[in-house]
Amino acid sequence: MELEKTFFQYNQAWRGGVIEIKEAAYMKARKVKFDRNSAYFTAGALYLNTFSHMEIYETEFTFN
């Protein structure tokens, strides 16, 4: 998955408030903003599972 110039705000989930990256998955984010996202169980904005890979550039996380 690739995200660019995207804004996520006030999302809620059980695990990974915005995105849960499954096993052996890949995600690239550039100029993305995560603001006030939460999870009931674990991981405020993002949750990466085993063997996952993520590249994050010019991205902002606030109050997650």
Secondary structure, DSSP 4 states (H G I P E B T S, - for coil): -EEES-EEES-EEEESSSEEE-TT-EEEEES-EEES-EEEEE-SSEEE-TT-EEEEES-EEE--
